[in-house]
C-alpha cells in the first residue's frame, strides 16, 4: 500500500498556460495512473524558465526513508524546429529544497510519458513535515521561442505508515499513561489497603521509573515501580500482518525489608494496588483509550549482599489494547 499526495493548491501562479481547468493544481491533480491526457494540462509555450509551484496534500510520516517517489506525466508536443527541451522537477519542504531532477533531450511525441524519481535515503530523511511539501516544475528550450511542453499529472507517492512504528508509538504512549496513573493513584490506594488489612503500614512509592530496575542500580529508597515496554517485544499481528494494537507493558515492583513475611505482604499488596489503580483509572476514563488485562508474571526474592535485609521484586504483565472507542 502507498500514500498518494496529489497537488491541492497553487503556490506560485504559473508562467505555463492552463487548459481544461484552473488554477494550475486543478489541471494536474487527477492522478498519474488515471490522468485524463488531453482534457486538462499545463502547457509551457514561450520563453525559458517557465515555472509553477503546487502544494501537495498532507501525508503521514511513513516511518521509513524508502519508497518516496516523485511522478510526473508529460509530453513534448509538435513544435517548430524541434528545440532541445528539458523539464526540471524540484521537491521542497516549505522553502527548503529536498531534491531536484532534470529530464532533458525530450523528443516530440503524441504519447504521454510517466517520469519517476525515487528519493535517496538521505533526501527522504530530510523530510520532517509531511504537511508542507510542494513540487516545482520548470521548463526551458533552445531556442526558447519554440517551446511546447505539456504536463497532465503530478504527485508524490509514499509508503503506508509502517505498522510496527505505529505499534511502538502506541506502546510508548501506553507506558506513559500507565506511569501517570500509578503516580497519581498509588498513595491513596496504599492507604486504603492499610485500613483494609490493619496489620502493617505500606510505605508510599518512592519513585516511578520508566526503565527496568534492579537493586544493582543504586536504588537508595524503596519501594519503587518501573513501567516499560519489554525489550524486543513485538506487537501481536493479525493474519493480514497488521498490528492489532495488542502489546505488553510490564510494571516492576521492588521492595525491601528484614522480615521475609512482611516482604511477601509488601509484594502482593503493591501488585494488588497497581492493578486496582489501573483498573479504576480505566473505568474513570483516565485510560479510556486502552483496554487492559493484568497478570502477575513472576515474584523473586533475593538478599542484599551487604545487608541482612531482603529485597523482593515482582513483575506485573499488562496487556494493553488500543481501542477505537471505550
N, C-alpha and C positions, 0 to 999 in steps of 0.2 A: 504494500500500500504506500501511496505517496500523498503529500500535500501539494496542491497546485495553487500558486499565487498569481492570479491574473492582475492586470492593471485596473485600478479603481479610481484614479484621479490623474489630472493633467497638471503637472507642477511647473513646467516651462512650456508656454504655448509654442507650437511647432513652427519652424520655417517650412515644414512639409505642408502639403495640401491634404485635407481630409475629404474622403469620398465615401458616401453612403451613410455617414453618421458624424456627429460632433459631440463633445470635443475629442481631442486626439485619442485618449484612452479608450473611448467607446468604439472607435473604429478597429481596435486591435485586441479586444478583450474576450473574444468568443472561444478561445482555447486552441492550442496548437493542433491537437488531434481532431478537432471538429471545426476548423476555421472555414469561413464562408467564401474564401478565394476572392472573387471579383466583386462581391457585394459591398463590403466595407474594407477600406485600406487607407494607409498613408502613402502619399506619393511625393518623392523628392525630385524636383524637375530642374531647377535653375540654380546655379552658383555652387560654391563649395562650402563645406562646414555646416550643412543643414542639420538642425538638431531638434529633438523633442525629448522631454523627460517626463516619465509617468511614474506615479506612486503605485506600489503593489499592495495587494490585500495583506492583512496581518496573518502571519504564520505562527506556529508554535515551535519553540526550540526543540529539535528532534533529539537532542542529547548526544548526537554523533556529528562528526565533521566530514562525512562522506555523503555521496548522493545528492549534492546541491547542483542542480543543472539549469543553466540559462537556455531558453529555447525561443527561437525567432523564426517566423516563416516569411520569406521574402522572394522576390524575383527581380531580375533586371529586364525591363521591358524593351521593346524595339525602340531604338533612338538613332538619330543621325550620327554617322561616323563611328558608332560603337566605341564610345570612350572608355578608358580604363576606369572602372568604378569599384569603390570599396565601401563597406559599412563597418562602423566602429561601435561596439556594444560595451557599455560600462554598467557595472552594478555598484550602487552606493548604499551605505547606511547613513541616512541624513546627508550631510555634506562630505562624508568620509568615503573615498573610493575604496572598494573592496577588490575589484578586478576590472580589467579592460581587455577586450579581444577584438582583433581586426579580421574581417573576411574580405579578401581583395581578389582582383583579377576575375571579377564576375562576368559571366558570359550572358549574352542575350538569350532569353528563353520565354516560352509561354507557360512553362511549368513552375510551380511554386517549390521552393527549396526549404527544408527544415534545417536550420543551423542550430547545433547544440554544443554547449561548452560546459564541462564538469569542473567545478571549482576544485582547486587543490585543497589538501587538508589545512594548510596554513591560511588560505583565503577563507574557507568556511569557518575556521576557528576565530577569525577576526570579526565575525558577526556576533554581536551581543544583544541586539534589539531587533527581533523579527517583526516588529510593528512599524518600522521606519525604513523599509527597503524601497529602492527606486531603480529604474532602468533608464539609461540614456542611450538614444540612437542617434548617431551622426553619420552622414554620408557625403562623399565627395566624388568627383570625377574629373578626368583630364581629357579633353577640355571641359571646363565646368559648365559651359552653356548647353551641353548635350546630355546632362544627367537625367536619368529616368529610372529611379529605383522605387519599388513598391513593397510595403510591409503590411501583412494582413493579420498577424497574431504574434503576441509576445507573452511570456510567462516565466516564472521561476518554479522549479519543482524541488521539493524537499522530501526526505524520508518521513514517514509517520513517526510520532513520538515513540521512542524505544520503551517497550513495556517494562523492562527491568528498571529503567530510570524512574518511571512513574512509581513503581512499587517501592523502590528505595526512598524516594521522596516521601511517600506516604508513611513508610516505616519510621523515617526520621520525625515526621510530624506526629505520629502516634507516640513515639518515645517522649517528645516534648509535652504532649498532652497528659501522658501518664505521670511524668515527673512533676508537672504543675499541680495535678490533682492530689498527689501524695504530699507534696509540700504544704498544700493548703489544708488538707484534711486529717493528717495523721495525729496531730496533737489532741484534738477533741475526741478522736476515736480511741486513742490510748486511755484518756481519762474515763471514757465510758466503760472500757474493759476493766479498768481498775475497780470501778464501782460494782461491776457485774461479778467479778471473781472475789475481790476483797482480801486476797492473800498477799500480794506483792504490788509494788508501785512500778509501773512501766516507765522508764525514762523517755523523755521526748527524743525524737530523731535528731541527731546532731547535724546531719547533712544529707542531701540527696544528690548523689553524683550521677554523671552521665556516661561513665565508663565502668567496666568491670573492676572490682576492688578486691584486695586481699590484705591479710594482716602484715604482709611484707611491704605494703605501700606506705608505711609510716603513719598509719592512722593513729591519731592521738586521742580522739574522743569517740565513744560508742554510745548508742548504736548508730549505724549508718545504713542507708539504702543506696543502691546503684540501679539505674534504669538504662537499658541499652538494647540495641539490636544485635543478636549474636553474630559474631564474625563468620562470614561465609554462608550465612543463612539466606537462601534464595527464596523469592516469592513462590507460592504454590501456583502452578499454571494449570489451566483447564485443557481440555483435549485440543482446542484450537491453538494452543501455545500462547495464550494471552493471560496476563496476571489477573487473578480474581480479586486481588487486594487482600488476600489472607496471608498473614505472616506472623512471626513470633516476636514478642518483646519479652525480655527477661528482667525481673525485679529481684535483685540480690539483697539479702538481709545479712548484716554482720553484727553480732553482739558478743559480749564477753562477760564473764562472772566467775568467781571462785567456786561457786556451788553449781555442780552439773545439773542438779534437779531444777534449780532456778533458771539455769541456762536453757534447759529444754522448754520450760514455760515461756521464756522470752521468745524463742524461735517461733513457736506455733502461734503465739498471740500476736506477734508483729506480722506474721504472714496473714493471719485472720484479719487483722486491722487493715492491711493493704488491700486485701480482696474486698472488704466491705466498703472501704473508701472509694475504690474504683467503681464498684457496683452502684453506690449511691451517687457518685458523680455522673455516671451514665444516665441513671434514672432522672437526675435533676437537669439533664441536658448539657452539663459541662462537657461531656464527651459524646454529644448526640450524633456526631459523625461516625462513631465507631460502634460496632458490635464486639463484644469481648467474652472470652471464656478463659478461666484461670485454673491452673492445676499446679500442685506442689511437685516439682521435679526431683529435688534432692535436698537432704539435710546432712551437713557434715560437721563433726565436732573435732577440734584439734587443740592441743595445749599450746600456749605461748612458750617459746623456747626459754626465755629468760624470766619466766614468771610462773607462779603457782596458779595463776588464773587460766581459765579455759576460754577459747573462742569458739563460736559456732556460726556456721553460715547456712543459709537456706536459699535456694533458687526457686523463684515462683515463675513459671512459664505462662505467659498470657498470649492467647491467640487474638489478634486484632483483625477485624474485617471491616473495610471501608464500606459504608452504606450509602445508597442513593438517597434514602430517607429513613428516618428512625421508625 
